[in-house]
C-alpha cells in the first residue's frame, strides 16, 4: 500500500487543494494510505508513518528545509513541493522571496509542482541557478487547482454560509460582486512603518516629517478612493432595488476588523461578505464583478464574468490595466459607471488577460483544464527518491541544526522509553545514521552556523 503524507503550512490556503487531490488519488486506487497534517506539528507523525511520498509547499526557510531534509533522510520518501499561491510577479527580489533565501541539497526536493508556464520557467531557472534542484525537468507545470471549476464548485457547498448566500441572491434579478481592499486607508503611521513602507528605517521616532507626510498622502489617496468607490455602490444600489450587491471584504480588512463597511448594513440589497470565503463561490452566482485592479479579475475571467474596473487617472501602467477588464470607469465618472450597471454587461474576450492566465496558470479558453488530475498523477506515480548523501554539506548542516537536534532528542527519548520492537530497531538505526553524519561533519570540518 502506497503511503502519502501531505504537510500543509497555511490551512486556509492549502487544505482544500489537498482535499481535491486526495479525492483524485483515491479514484486511481483505493490501496492508498493518505494522511494530512500541519507541517511543524507533524514531524514525529511523519517519521512514524514512514511515507513513500511527502507533499508540502517549497521549503522557503531554514526551519522547513532542515526538517524536510532530516525527514527525507530517515524515511527515504519522494519529496514533492507544491506551490500554493498560484500567482507571481517576476522581479528578481520577488522571485528570490518565493524560492527562499535558505539553502538545501539539490536532491532534497524530487519534484516541484507549479501552475503556469512562465512561473515554471522563471522560478525553475532560479531554483537551478541557486542549486535547489538537480534538473529543470523535475519542475512540472500543472495549472492552478482552484481554477479547476468543476471541482471547486463542489467544494462551495461545504461552506456553512453557502445556503444563506445562494438564498439571498435568489431575491434579485441580477447580482453584482464588489471587491474591496482598502486597508491602507485605516492604517496609522506606525502601521505603515511595521509594514515596511519606510524601507530600512529602524525606528518610528526617527521618521522625518517628510516621510510621515508621504505616508499620510498615501492614506488620504486610499481614503478618498474608497469613499467614492463605496458611495457609488450605495448610489447604484438605491437606484436598482431589484439588483443585489455582494461586497466582499479583503482578508486583511476582515482580520483587522475594519468598521468602515458597517454603513452598508442599512441597505437591503447589499450583502457584506465579512467572512473568509473563496471569491469563486460568489463569482459562480454573480453576473458582474466590480474591482479596483484586483487579481480577482483573472478568476472572474475564468468564470466568464464580465468585470468593471474603477481606477484613478494617474494610476501607473494604466494602459495595460485597462486592457484587462471588459469595462473601465475612472473613479470620478459615477454617471458612466451607473449607466454601465443599468445596462447588461456582456462578457468580452481579452487577449492580454488570456495571455496572463496561460503564463501564470496554464489556462486557455475552451480547453479542458484538469490541474488536479495532473497534480494527483505526479504524486501517484512518484516512485524513486533522489538519494541524500551523508557527505552532502547541506545534509550535514540540517542534521546539526536545531531542527535536527529536536528530531534526534525525540528519537533518543522514545528509544530509551520503549520496549524492544521493530519501532525500537528503526529508532536505533535512525539515531546511528544521524550520529554518523555528525561524525562526518566533524571530520570534514563542516561547521553549522
C-alpha positions in Angstrom: 0.0 0.0 0.0 1.4 3.4 -1.0 1.6 5.9 1.8 1.4 9.6 1.1 1.9 12.4 3.7 0.6 15.9 3.0 2.1 18.6 5.2 0.4 22.0 5.0 1.6 25.3 6.3 -1.4 27.6 6.0 -4.6 25.6 6.4 -6.9 28.2 4.8 -5.0 28.2 1.6 -3.8 24.6 1.3 -6.3 22.3 2.9 -8.9 22.5 0.2 -6.3 21.9 -2.5 -5.2 18.8 -0.6 -8.7 17.5 -0.3 -9.3 17.8 -4.1 -6.0 16.0 -4.8 -6.9 13.2 -2.2 -10.2 12.6 -3.9 -8.5 12.2 -7.3 -5.8 10.0 -5.8 -8.4 7.6 -4.4 -10.0 7.5 -7.9 -6.8 5.9 -9.1 -6.6 3.3 -6.3 -8.2 2.5 -3.0 -4.9 1.0 -1.9 -3.6 4.2 -0.5 -2.9 5.4 3.0 -3.1 9.2 2.9 -2.5 11.4 5.9 -2.7 15.2 6.3 -1.0 17.3 9.0 0.3 20.8 9.8 4.0 20.8 8.9 5.7 21.6 12.2 3.2 19.7 14.3 3.5 16.5 12.2 7.3 15.9 12.1 7.1 13.0 14.6 4.0 11.6 12.9 5.7 11.6 9.6 8.7 9.7 10.9 6.3 7.1 12.4 4.2 6.9 9.3 7.3 6.3 7.0 5.6 7.7 3.9 6.6 6.8 0.4 5.8 10.4 -0.7 5.8 13.7 1.2 4.0 16.6 -0.3 4.5 20.1 1.1 5.0 23.7 -0.1 8.5 24.6 -1.1 10.9 24.8 1.9 11.5 28.6 1.8 13.1 29.0 5.2 15.9 27.1 7.0 13.5 25.6 9.5 11.3 23.8 7.0 14.3 22.8 4.8 16.2 21.4 7.8 13.2 19.4 9.0 12.4 18.2 5.5 16.0 17.1 4.9 16.0 15.0 8.1 12.6 13.6 7.3 13.7 12.5 3.8 17.0 11.1 5.2 15.1 8.9 7.7 12.0 7.9 5.6 13.6 7.9 2.1 10.4 9.4 0.8 9.9 11.1 -2.5 9.6 14.8 -1.7 7.2 16.9 -3.8 7.0 20.7 -3.3 3.7 22.2 -4.4 3.4 25.9 -4.9 0.0 27.1 -3.5 -0.2 30.8 -4.3 -0.7 30.4 -8.0 0.4 33.9 -8.9 3.8 35.6 -9.0 5.3 38.8 -10.3 8.8 38.2 -11.7 11.0 40.9 -10.3 14.2 39.3 -9.1 13.6 40.1 -5.5 10.1 38.7 -5.6 11.3 35.5 -7.2 14.0 35.2 -4.6 11.4 35.6 -1.8 9.3 32.9 -3.4 12.0 30.3 -3.5 13.6 31.5 -0.2 17.0 32.8 0.8 17.9 29.5 2.6 20.0 26.7 1.0 19.4 23.0 0.9 20.6 20.0 -1.1 19.6 19.9 -4.7 18.4 16.4 -4.1 16.0 17.3 -1.3 13.0 18.1 -3.5 12.4 15.5 -6.1 9.7 17.4 -8.0 8.4 21.0 -7.9 4.8 21.4 -9.0 4.0 24.9 -10.4 0.9 26.3 -12.0 2.0 28.3 -15.1 4.5 28.0 -18.0 6.1 31.3 -17.2 6.2 30.7 -13.5 7.8 27.3 -14.1 10.4 28.8 -16.4 11.5 31.7 -14.3 11.3 30.0 -10.9 12.8 26.9 -12.3 15.8 28.8 -13.7 16.3 30.5 -10.3 16.0 27.2 -8.4 18.5 25.5 -10.7 20.8 28.5 -10.6 20.9 28.5 -6.8 21.4 24.8 -6.5 18.0 23.8 -5.2 17.1 21.3 -8.0 19.3 18.8 -9.8 17.5 19.1 -13.2 14.9 21.5 -14.5 12.9 18.6 -15.9 12.0 18.0 -12.2 9.8 21.1 -12.4 6.3 20.2 -13.5 3.6 22.5 -14.8 0.1 21.5 -13.9 -2.3 24.5 -13.8 -3.9 26.0 -10.7 -6.1 23.7 -8.6 -8.6 26.4 -7.6 -9.3 27.2 -11.3 -10.5 23.6 -11.8 -14.1 24.9 -11.8 -15.8 21.6 -11.9 -14.1 20.6 -8.6 -14.1 23.9 -6.8 -17.9 24.4 -7.4 -18.4 21.1 -5.5 -16.4 22.5 -2.6 -18.6 25.6 -2.1 -21.5 23.6 -0.8 -19.3 22.6 2.2 -19.3 26.1 3.5 -21.9 26.9 6.2 -22.5 30.3 4.6 -23.3 28.9 1.2 -27.0 28.2 1.5 -27.6 31.6 3.0 -25.7 33.4 0.2 -27.5 31.4 -2.5 -30.9 32.1 -1.0 -30.2 35.8 -0.6 -29.1 36.0 -4.2 -32.4 34.4 -5.4 -34.3 37.5 -4.4 -32.7 39.6 -7.1 -32.8 39.7 -10.9 -29.1 40.4 -11.2 -26.1 40.0 -8.8 -23.0 42.2 -8.8 -19.9 41.2 -6.9 -17.9 44.1 -5.4 -14.3 43.5 -4.4 -12.7 45.7 -1.7 -9.2 46.0 -0.4 -8.5 49.5 1.0 -7.0 48.7 4.4 -4.2 51.4 4.0 -7.0 54.0 4.5 -7.2 52.8 8.1 -3.5 52.4 8.8 -1.7 54.6 11.2 1.9 55.9 10.5 3.1 53.2 12.9 1.2 50.6 10.8 2.9 51.9 7.6 6.3 51.6 9.5 5.7 48.0 10.6 4.6 47.0 7.1 7.9 48.3 5.5 6.6 51.5 3.9 9.7 53.4 5.0 12.2 50.8 3.8 15.2 50.2 6.1 14.2 52.8 8.7 14.6 51.1 12.1 12.6 53.4 14.4 9.3 55.2 14.2 10.7 58.0 16.3 13.4 58.7 13.7 11.0 59.3 10.8 11.3 62.7 9.2 8.3 64.9 8.7 8.7 64.4 5.0 8.4 60.6 5.4 5.3 60.9 7.7 3.6 63.2 5.2 4.4 60.8 2.4 2.6 58.0 4.3 -0.3 60.3 5.1 -0.7 61.2 1.4 -1.0 57.5 0.6 -3.5 57.1 3.4 -5.5 60.0 2.1 -5.5 58.7 -1.5 -6.8 55.3 -0.3 -9.4 57.0 1.8 -10.8 59.2 -1.0 -10.8 56.4 -3.5 -12.6 54.1 -1.0 -15.2 56.7 -0.2 -16.0 57.3 -3.9 -15.9 53.6 -4.7 -18.3 52.6 -1.9 -20.5 55.6 -2.3 -21.0 54.8 -5.9 -22.1 51.3 -4.9 -24.6 52.8 -2.5 -25.9 55.2 -5.1 -26.5 52.4 -7.7 -28.0 50.1 -5.1 -30.5 52.8 -4.3 -31.3 53.2 -7.9 -31.6 49.5 -8.6 -33.5 47.9 -5.7 -34.1 44.7 -7.8 -30.3 44.1 -8.1 -28.2 42.5 -5.3 -24.7 43.5 -4.4 -22.2 41.3 -2.7 -19.5 43.4 -1.1 -16.6 41.0 -0.4 -14.1 42.4 2.1 -10.4 41.7 1.6 -9.0 39.2 4.1 -6.8 41.9 5.6 -9.9 44.0 6.2 -11.6 41.1 7.8 -8.7 40.2 10.1 -8.3 43.9 11.0 -12.0 44.2 11.9 -12.3 47.4 9.9 -15.7 49.0 10.7 -15.9 51.3 7.7 -18.3 48.9 5.8 -20.8 48.8 8.6 -22.7 51.6 7.0 -23.7 49.2 4.2 -25.8 47.1 6.6 -28.7 49.6 6.2 -29.3 48.6 2.6 -31.4 45.6 1.9 -29.9 44.7 -1.4 -26.3 44.9 -0.2 -24.8 41.8 1.4 -21.4 42.4 3.1 -19.3 39.3 3.0 -17.2 39.7 6.1 -16.0 36.1 6.5 -13.2 34.4 4.6 -14.9 32.8 1.6 -13.4 31.9 -1.8 -14.2 34.5 -4.4 -15.1 31.7 -6.8 -18.1 30.9 -4.6 -19.5 34.4 -5.3 -18.4 34.5 -8.9 -20.3 31.3 -9.6 -23.6 33.2 -8.9 -22.5 36.8 -10.0 -23.4 38.5 -13.3 -20.7 41.1 -13.0 -17.7 41.9 -10.8 -16.6 45.4 -9.8 -13.0 45.8 -8.8 -10.0 48.2 -8.4 -7.3 46.3 -10.3 -7.6 43.2 -8.2 -6.0 39.9 -9.2 -9.6 38.5 -8.8 -10.0 40.0 -12.3 -8.4 36.9 -13.7 -10.5 34.5 -11.7 -13.6 36.3 -12.9 -12.5 35.8 -16.5 -12.3 32.1 -15.9 -15.9 32.1 -14.7 -16.8 34.2 -17.8 -18.0 37.0 -15.5 -17.5 40.5 -17.1 -15.5 42.9 -15.0 -15.8 46.6 -14.3 -12.6 48.4 -13.3 -12.7 51.6 -11.2 -9.4 53.4 -11.5 -7.5 56.7 -10.9 -6.4 58.6 -14.0 -2.9 58.8 -12.5 -2.5 55.0 -11.9 0.7 53.6 -13.1 0.7 51.1 -16.0 -2.8 52.3 -16.8 -2.7 51.4 -20.5 -2.2 47.7 -19.7 -4.6 47.7 -16.8 -7.5 49.0 -18.9 -7.0 46.1 -21.4 -7.6 43.5 -18.7 -11.2 44.4 -17.8 -14.3 44.4 -20.0 -15.4 47.8 -18.8 -13.4 50.6 -17.1 -14.6 53.8 -15.5 -12.4 56.5 -13.8 -13.4 56.8 -10.1 -14.9 60.3 -10.7 -17.1 59.0 -13.5 -20.1 57.9 -11.4 -22.6 58.5 -14.3 -20.7 56.2 -16.7 -20.4 53.5 -14.0 -24.1 53.7 -13.1 -25.2 53.6 -16.7 -23.0 50.5 -17.3 -24.6 48.6 -14.5 -28.1 49.6 -15.6 -27.4 48.1 -18.9 -26.5 44.4 -19.2 -22.7 44.0 -19.2 -21.5 41.4 -21.7 -18.5 39.1 -21.3 -15.7 40.0 -23.7 -12.6 38.1 -24.8 -9.5 39.9 -23.5 -6.2 38.8 -25.2 -3.9 40.3 -22.5 -5.9 38.6 -19.7 -5.8 35.3 -21.6 -2.0 35.6 -22.0 -1.6 36.2 -18.3 -3.8 33.2 -17.5 -1.7 31.0 -19.6 1.6 32.3 -18.3 0.7 32.1 -14.7 -1.9 29.3 -14.6 -1.5 27.3 -17.8 -5.2 28.1 -18.6 -6.6 28.5 -22.1 -10.1 29.4 -23.2 -12.2 26.5 -24.4 -9.5 24.0 -23.5 -10.1 21.2 -21.0 -8.5 22.3 -17.7 -7.6 19.4 -15.3 -4.9 20.7 -13.0 -6.0 18.5 -10.1 -5.7 15.3 -12.2 -2.2 16.4 -13.3 -1.0 17.1 -9.7 -2.5 13.8 -8.5 -0.9 11.9 -11.3 2.6 13.2 -10.5 2.1 12.3 -6.8 0.6 8.8 -7.5 3.4 7.9 -10.0 6.3 9.3 -7.9 8.4 6.3 -7.1 12.1 6.9 -7.0 13.6 9.3 -4.4 16.9 11.1 -5.0 19.3 9.7 -2.5 20.6 12.2 0.1 24.3 11.6 0.7 25.6 11.5 4.2 28.6 13.5 2.9 26.4 16.3 1.4 27.3 19.6 3.2 23.6 20.6 3.2 22.6 17.3 4.8 25.2 17.7 7.5 24.0 21.2 8.2 20.4 20.1 8.5 21.3 17.2 10.9 23.4 19.6 13.1 20.7 22.2 13.1 18.3 22.8 16.0 15.6 21.1 13.9 17.8 18.1 13.5 18.5 18.1 17.2 14.8 18.2 18.0 14.2 15.0 16.0 17.3 13.3 17.4 16.3 14.1 21.0 12.8 12.7 20.4 14.2 9.5 18.9 16.5 9.1 21.8 13.7 9.6 24.3 11.5 7.1 22.6 14.3 4.6 22.2 15.1 4.5 25.9 11.4 4.6 27.0 10.3 1.9 24.5 10.1 -1.8 24.6 12.1 -4.0 22.2 10.2 -3.9 18.9 10.6 -3.1 15.2 10.0 0.6 16.0 12.8 0.5 18.5 15.2 -1.0 16.0 14.1 1.6 13.5 14.8 4.4 16.0 18.2 2.9 16.7 19.1 2.8 13.0 17.9 6.4 12.6 20.0 7.5 15.6 23.0 5.7 14.3 22.6 7.4 10.9 22.3 10.9 12.4 25.3 10.3 14.6 27.3 9.0 11.7 26.5 12.2 9.7 27.6 14.3 12.6 30.9 12.5 12.8 31.4 13.0 9.1 30.7 16.7 9.6 33.4 17.0 12.3 35.9 15.0 10.2 35.2 17.1 7.1 35.4 20.3 9.1 31.9 21.5 8.4 30.6 23.9 10.9 26.9 24.7 11.2 26.4 28.4 11.9 
